[in-house]
């Protein structure tokens, strides 16, 4: 399960509905200026969330959007509703530091021999 914060700065109540295949159920309402956490099962497929402000605004969040974004803010800019999303911080799965960089590739045996022969003859000519 992953949690995505839904923040309402729209000046109206935000309705959040969950569903798939055109059938949706109401999850919760978010009053103006408040925030709610939406818990999402990342294994659920074709899950969609509707953010609705009656009568003018409808925005669809997919299950993948919720996994990708830490928070989603609905606000008003120039009289129009706008959705701003904040991506999640990347984390290591194991918690261990990243592995060291691999050593540079070794020079092949043939290149070493040619370089050695070239330097030998360079000294005599």
C-alpha positions in Angstrom: 0.0 0.0 0.0 1.1 3.5 -0.8 -0.3 6.7 0.5 -0.8 9.8 -1.6 -1.9 13.1 0.0 -4.8 14.9 -1.7 -4.7 18.7 -0.8 -7.7 20.9 -1.5 -7.0 24.6 -2.1 -9.8 25.2 -4.6 -12.3 27.2 -2.5 -14.9 24.4 -2.8 -15.4 20.9 -1.4 -13.5 18.2 -3.3 -15.2 14.9 -3.8 -13.0 11.8 -4.2 -14.4 8.7 -5.8 -12.7 5.3 -6.5 -13.6 2.8 -9.1 -12.9 1.1 -12.5 -15.0 0.2 -15.5 -17.2 3.2 -15.1 -18.5 2.2 -11.6 -17.3 4.5 -8.8 -17.9 4.7 -5.1 -17.4 7.8 -2.9 -14.3 7.6 -0.8 -14.4 10.9 1.0 -15.0 14.6 0.7 -12.2 17.1 1.4 -13.3 20.6 2.6 -11.5 23.6 1.4 -8.0 24.0 2.9 -7.8 20.4 4.2 -5.7 17.4 3.3 -6.5 13.7 3.3 -4.3 10.6 2.6 -5.5 8.2 -0.1 -4.3 4.7 0.5 -3.7 2.8 -2.8 -3.0 -0.8 -3.4 -0.3 -0.7 -6.1 -1.2 -4.3 -7.3 -4.8 -3.3 -8.1 -5.1 -2.9 -11.9 -7.3 -0.4 -13.8 -8.1 1.5 -10.6 -9.0 5.2 -11.1 -9.8 8.0 -8.7 -12.0 10.9 -9.7 -11.4 14.3 -8.1 -14.7 16.2 -8.6 -15.7 19.8 -7.8 -19.3 20.3 -8.9 -20.3 21.5 -11.4 -17.1 22.5 -13.3 -14.2 20.2 -12.5 -13.3 16.6 -13.0 -9.8 15.1 -12.9 -8.8 11.5 -13.2 -5.9 10.0 -11.2 -4.8 6.5 -12.1 -3.3 3.9 -9.8 0.1 4.6 -11.4 -0.3 8.4 -10.7 -0.8 7.7 -7.0 2.3 5.4 -6.9 4.3 8.1 -8.7 3.2 11.2 -6.8 3.6 11.9 -3.1 0.9 14.6 -3.1 -1.7 16.0 -5.4 -2.9 19.6 -4.9 -6.0 21.1 -6.4 -6.0 24.9 -6.5 -7.4 27.8 -8.6 -5.1 29.8 -10.9 -6.6 32.7 -12.9 -10.1 31.4 -12.2 -9.4 27.9 -13.5 -8.9 24.7 -11.5 -5.4 23.4 -11.7 -3.8 20.1 -10.4 -0.2 20.2 -9.2 1.6 16.9 -8.4 4.7 16.4 -6.3 6.8 13.3 -7.3 8.0 10.9 -4.6 11.6 10.9 -3.5 13.6 8.0 -4.9 14.6 5.4 -2.4 16.9 2.4 -2.5 14.9 -0.8 -2.1 17.5 -2.4 0.2 18.5 0.6 2.2 22.1 -0.2 1.5 24.5 2.4 -0.2 24.8 2.0 -4.0 27.5 -0.3 -5.2 30.9 1.2 -6.1 31.5 2.0 -9.8 33.1 -0.9 -11.7 36.8 -0.6 -12.4 37.8 0.7 -15.8 38.1 -2.0 -18.5 41.6 -3.6 -18.7 43.6 -3.0 -21.8 43.6 -6.1 -24.0 46.7 -8.3 -24.2 47.2 -7.4 -27.9 47.2 -3.7 -27.2 49.7 -4.1 -24.4 52.0 -6.1 -26.7 51.8 -3.6 -29.5 52.5 -0.7 -27.2 55.4 -2.6 -25.7 56.9 -3.3 -29.1 56.4 0.2 -30.3 58.1 1.7 -27.2 61.0 -0.8 -27.7 61.7 0.2 -31.3 61.1 3.9 -30.6 64.1 3.9 -28.3 66.4 2.5 -31.1 65.4 4.8 -34.0 
